[in-house]
Amino acid sequence: MDVVSAGNRVVLTALDPRDLETLARWDEDADVTRFAGRRFAGLATALQWWRQVRSDARHVVLAIRTRDGRVIGDVELVHIDWLRGEAELRIRIGEPRFRSRGYGREAVEAAAAYAARRGLRRLYLRVDVRNEPAIRCYLRAGFRKSGRLKAGHRPAAGVADLYLMERILAMATASGEGVSVKFR
Ligand SMILES: CC(C)(COP(=O)(O)OP(=O)(O)OC[C@H]1O[C@@H](n2cnc3c(N)ncnc32)[C@H](O)[C@@H]1OP(=O)(O)O)[C@@H](O)C(=O)NCCC(=O)NCCS
């Protein structure tokens, strides 16, 4: 697996089709889907989703792995506008025992470094105002609140406002590029 960005304990790689079964499992975890939603509509559609993302220049999905190659989450850049240099970030730490231990912050930092190297200048995200661990993670990773959005009803989360948060990206920073991890 080629590493596209790295933190101390996490590396980001392309998502491999062999990861899809794990992602489908996270889609069944209410603690994940309440605020992050589902990636795809069941394992049967996963490969189709993966192929479609790969052919979409405005969408990047990366696996978040421990340094021994285990996939523990995923991070997406969506609605990428290469001309304006901005994209929306979405993240999940799918494996419960890896949450609230700083892996999310590291993965957001690594994704921001990757985005900067790809030429993006600004990342933004939307987060439910009740999702305190996520908000804290994003603040620690250099995002700032820049607005409050009125949300419509979302199936798993109900009705609640969203914070719009953003991070202006510095010039490209140190990368984990060129490193390789063994897939397992
Ligand atoms: C949101 C998410 C990506 C954050 O990743 P993470 O690895 O759990 O986050 P981190 O450990 O880097 O940071 C979490 C912070 O919240 C704090 N925290 C944890 N539970 C908390 C709570 N109930 N209330 C307030 N803060 C809390 C942690 O102490 C930590 O802060 P610290 O670094 O100052 O100690 C991850 O929890 C996740 O995937 N959750 C489920 C899906 C989701 O909500 N995705 C985001 C949708 S916008």
The ligand as an SDF file (V2000), in Angstrom:
LIG
                    3D

 48 50  0  0  0  0  0  0  0  0999 V2000
  -15.1490   12.3040   15.2980 C   0  0  0  0  0  0  0  0  0  0  0  0
  -13.9540   11.3940   15.2220 C   0  0  0  0  0  0  0  0  0  0  0  0
  -13.4340   11.3110   13.7930 C   0  0  0  0  0  0  0  0  0  0  0  0
  -12.8360   11.9880   16.1090 C   0  0  0  0  0  0  0  0  0  0  0  0
  -11.7430   11.1140   16.0830 O   0  0  0  0  0  0  0  0  0  0  0  0
  -11.1080   10.6590   17.4900 P   0  0  0  0  0  0  0  0  0  0  0  0
   -9.9080    9.8560   17.2230 O   0  0  0  0  0  0  0  0  0  0  0  0
  -12.1730   10.0040   18.2940 O   0  0  0  0  0  0  0  0  0  0  0  0
  -10.7620   12.0920   18.0840 O   0  0  0  0  0  0  0  0  0  0  0  0
   -9.4950   12.5640   18.9200 P   0  0  0  0  0  0  0  0  0  0  0  0
   -9.1510   11.5520   19.9690 O   0  0  0  0  0  0  0  0  0  0  0  0
   -8.4190   12.9770   17.9960 O   0  0  0  0  0  0  0  0  0  0  0  0
  -10.1150   13.8600   19.6100 O   0  0  0  0  0  0  0  0  0  0  0  0
  -11.2950   13.7460   20.3500 C   0  0  0  0  0  0  0  0  0  0  0  0
  -11.3030   14.8170   21.4200 C   0  0  0  0  0  0  0  0  0  0  0  0
  -12.5950   14.8680   22.0070 O   0  0  0  0  0  0  0  0  0  0  0  0
  -12.4950   14.6240   23.3930 C   0  0  0  0  0  0  0  0  0  0  0  0
  -13.7250   13.9250   23.7610 N   0  0  0  0  0  0  0  0  0  0  0  0
  -13.9970   12.6170   23.7020 C   0  0  0  0  0  0  0  0  0  0  0  0
  -15.2490   12.3750   24.1300 N   0  0  0  0  0  0  0  0  0  0  0  0
  -15.7810   13.6040   24.4570 C   0  0  0  0  0  0  0  0  0  0  0  0
  -17.0410   14.0320   24.9570 C   0  0  0  0  0  0  0  0  0  0  0  0
  -18.0350   13.1700   25.1890 N   0  0  0  0  0  0  0  0  0  0  0  0
  -17.2350   15.3600   25.1360 N   0  0  0  0  0  0  0  0  0  0  0  0
  -16.2590   16.2460   24.8840 C   0  0  0  0  0  0  0  0  0  0  0  0
  -15.0280   15.9000   24.4120 N   0  0  0  0  0  0  0  0  0  0  0  0
  -14.8010   14.5930   24.2120 C   0  0  0  0  0  0  0  0  0  0  0  0
  -11.2300   13.8160   23.5570 C   0  0  0  0  0  0  0  0  0  0  0  0
  -10.7120   13.9180   24.8640 O   0  0  0  0  0  0  0  0  0  0  0  0
  -10.3340   14.5200   22.5550 C   0  0  0  0  0  0  0  0  0  0  0  0
   -9.8970   15.7590   23.0070 O   0  0  0  0  0  0  0  0  0  0  0  0
   -8.3650   15.9910   23.5050 P   0  0  0  0  0  0  0  0  0  0  0  0
   -7.4800   15.6720   22.3420 O   0  0  0  0  0  0  0  0  0  0  0  0
   -8.3220   17.4290   23.8730 O   0  0  0  0  0  0  0  0  0  0  0  0
   -8.1680   15.0470   24.6500 O   0  0  0  0  0  0  0  0  0  0  0  0
  -14.3040    9.9510   15.7440 C   0  0  0  0  0  0  0  0  0  0  0  0
  -14.6340   10.0150   17.1090 O   0  0  0  0  0  0  0  0  0  0  0  0
  -15.4500    9.3320   14.9590 C   0  0  0  0  0  0  0  0  0  0  0  0
  -15.2370    8.8270   13.8850 O   0  0  0  0  0  0  0  0  0  0  0  0
  -16.6750    9.3520   15.5200 N   0  0  0  0  0  0  0  0  0  0  0  0
  -17.8190    8.7310   14.9000 C   0  0  0  0  0  0  0  0  0  0  0  0
  -18.1910    9.3280   13.5360 C   0  0  0  0  0  0  0  0  0  0  0  0
  -18.2430   10.8560   13.5530 C   0  0  0  0  0  0  0  0  0  0  0  0
  -18.8680   11.4540   14.4150 O   0  0  0  0  0  0  0  0  0  0  0  0
  -17.5910   11.4540   12.5540 N   0  0  0  0  0  0  0  0  0  0  0  0
  -17.5490   12.9030   12.4040 C   0  0  0  0  0  0  0  0  0  0  0  0
  -18.7590   13.3970   11.6960 C   0  0  0  0  0  0  0  0  0  0  0  0
  -18.6220   15.1650   11.4610 S   0  0  0  0  0  0  0  0  0  0  0  0
  1  2  1  0
  2  3  1  0
  2  4  1  0
  2 36  1  0
  4  5  1  0
  5  6  1  0
  6  7  2  0
  6  8  1  0
  6  9  1  0
  9 10  1  0
 10 11  2  0
 10 12  1  0
 10 13  1  0
 13 14  1  0
 14 15  1  0
 15 16  1  0
 15 30  1  0
 16 17  1  0
 17 18  1  0
 17 28  1  0
 18 19  1  0
 18 27  1  0
 19 20  2  0
 20 21  1  0
 21 22  1  0
 21 27  2  0
 22 23  1  0
 22 24  2  0
 24 25  1  0
 25 26  2  0
 26 27  1  0
 28 29  1  0
 28 30  1  0
 30 31  1  0
 31 32  1  0
 32 33  2  0
 32 34  1  0
 32 35  1  0
 36 37  1  0
 36 38  1  0
 38 39  2  0
 38 40  1  0
 40 41  1  0
 41 42  1  0
 42 43  1  0
 43 44  2  0
 43 45  1  0
 45 46  1  0
 46 47  1  0
 47 48  1  0
M  END
$$$$
